Amino acid sequence: KAGAVPIGYINWWEGRGSKAHQFLQLALDTDPAYRLARLSDQMIGSGIVAGWNMNKNTAYKALPFDML
């Protein structure tokens, strides 16, 4: 359960709220009382977007596959 929350947070940080929600739900399915997972999921569910993802110049950009 604990591993799903940081993965969810990273997905949110990168602008993938739907994927973040999936990981947080995985943690909550394991332990519905897991407070960090619940609060994080409520934050994402309320539509909070990482500030840097609201500007195309500062938004997270994945590296092209040929650069990995």
C-alpha positions as YAML, in Angstrom:
chain: A
units: angstrom
residues:
- id: 1
  name: LYS
  ca: [0.00, 0.00, 0.00]
- id: 2
  name: ALA
  ca: [2.68, 2.50, 0.95]
- id: 3
  name: GLY
  ca: [4.46, 2.13, -2.40]
- id: 4
  name: ALA
  ca: [1.35, 3.08, -4.36]
- id: 5
  name: VAL
  ca: [1.08, 6.53, -2.75]
- id: 6
  name: PRO
  ca: [4.47, 7.91, -3.88]
- id: 7
  name: ILE
  ca: [3.87, 6.49, -7.36]
- id: 8
  name: GLY
  ca: [0.50, 8.24, -7.36]
- id: 9
  name: TYR
  ca: [2.11, 11.49, -6.23]
- id: 10
  name: ILE
  ca: [4.74, 11.30, -8.98]
- id: 11
  name: ASN
  ca: [2.01, 10.76, -11.57]
- id: 12
  name: TRP
  ca: [0.14, 13.81, -10.24]
- id: 13
  name: TRP
  ca: [3.40, 15.81, -10.29]
- id: 14
  name: GLU
  ca: [3.86, 14.88, -13.95]
- id: 15
  name: GLY
  ca: [0.30, 15.95, -14.80]
- id: 16
  name: ARG
  ca: [-1.31, 12.50, -14.97]
- id: 17
  name: GLY
  ca: [-4.12, 12.90, -12.44]
- id: 18
  name: SER
  ca: [-6.15, 9.93, -13.68]
- id: 19
  name: LYS
  ca: [-3.19, 7.58, -13.33]
- id: 20
  name: ALA
  ca: [-2.40, 9.08, -9.91]
- id: 21
  name: HIS
  ca: [-5.98, 8.39, -8.82]
- id: 22
  name: GLN
  ca: [-5.61, 4.74, -9.85]
- id: 23
  name: PHE
  ca: [-2.55, 4.27, -7.65]
- id: 24
  name: LEU
  ca: [-4.16, 6.04, -4.72]
- id: 25
  name: GLN
  ca: [-7.26, 3.88, -5.06]
- id: 26
  name: LEU
  ca: [-5.02, 0.81, -4.99]
- id: 27
  name: ALA
  ca: [-3.61, 1.99, -1.66]
- id: 28
  name: LEU
  ca: [-7.11, 2.74, -0.34]
- id: 29
  name: ASP
  ca: [-8.42, -0.65, -1.44]
- id: 30
  name: THR
  ca: [-5.69, -2.21, 0.69]
- id: 31
  name: ASP
  ca: [-6.26, 0.09, 3.68]
- id: 32
  name: PRO
  ca: [-9.26, 2.46, 3.57]
- id: 33
  name: ALA
  ca: [-7.96, 4.24, 6.69]
- id: 34
  name: TYR
  ca: [-4.61, 5.18, 5.09]
- id: 35
  name: ARG
  ca: [-4.83, 8.92, 5.68]
- id: 36
  name: LEU
  ca: [-2.13, 10.11, 3.24]
- id: 37
  name: ALA
  ca: [-3.74, 8.15, 0.41]
- id: 38
  name: ARG
  ca: [-7.19, 9.49, 1.30]
- id: 39
  name: LEU
  ca: [-6.04, 13.12, 1.51]
- id: 40
  name: SER
  ca: [-4.02, 12.86, -1.70]
- id: 41
  name: ASP
  ca: [-6.98, 11.34, -3.53]
- id: 42
  name: GLN
  ca: [-9.27, 14.10, -2.25]
- id: 43
  name: MET
  ca: [-6.78, 16.71, -3.45]
- id: 44
  name: ILE
  ca: [-6.63, 15.19, -6.93]
- id: 45
  name: GLY
  ca: [-10.39, 14.65, -7.00]
- id: 46
  name: SER
  ca: [-10.98, 18.32, -6.26]
- id: 47
  name: GLY
  ca: [-9.09, 19.24, -9.42]
- id: 48
  name: ILE
  ca: [-5.91, 20.63, -7.91]
- id: 49
  name: VAL
  ca: [-3.24, 20.68, -10.59]
- id: 50
  name: ALA
  ca: [0.44, 21.17, -9.87]
- id: 51
  name: GLY
  ca: [1.15, 24.85, -10.57]
- id: 52
  name: TRP
  ca: [4.04, 24.13, -12.92]
- id: 53
  name: ASN
  ca: [1.73, 22.06, -15.14]
- id: 54
  name: MET
  ca: [-0.46, 25.09, -15.85]
- id: 55
  name: ASN
  ca: [2.22, 26.77, -17.94]
- id: 56
  name: LYS
  ca: [3.52, 25.12, -21.12]
- id: 57
  name: ASN
  ca: [7.02, 26.44, -20.43]
- id: 58
  name: THR
  ca: [7.25, 24.85, -16.99]
- id: 59
  name: ALA
  ca: [5.03, 21.78, -17.43]
- id: 60
  name: TYR
  ca: [6.58, 18.34, -17.08]
- id: 61
  name: LYS
  ca: [7.67, 16.94, -20.41]
- id: 62
  name: ALA
  ca: [8.58, 13.30, -20.82]
- id: 63
  name: LEU
  ca: [11.83, 12.62, -22.61]
- id: 64
  name: PRO
  ca: [11.53, 11.17, -26.12]
- id: 65
  name: PHE
  ca: [12.23, 7.45, -26.18]
- id: 66
  name: ASP
  ca: [15.47, 7.94, -28.12]
- id: 67
  name: MET
  ca: [16.87, 10.02, -25.23]
- id: 68
  name: LEU
  ca: [16.15, 7.43, -22.54]
...
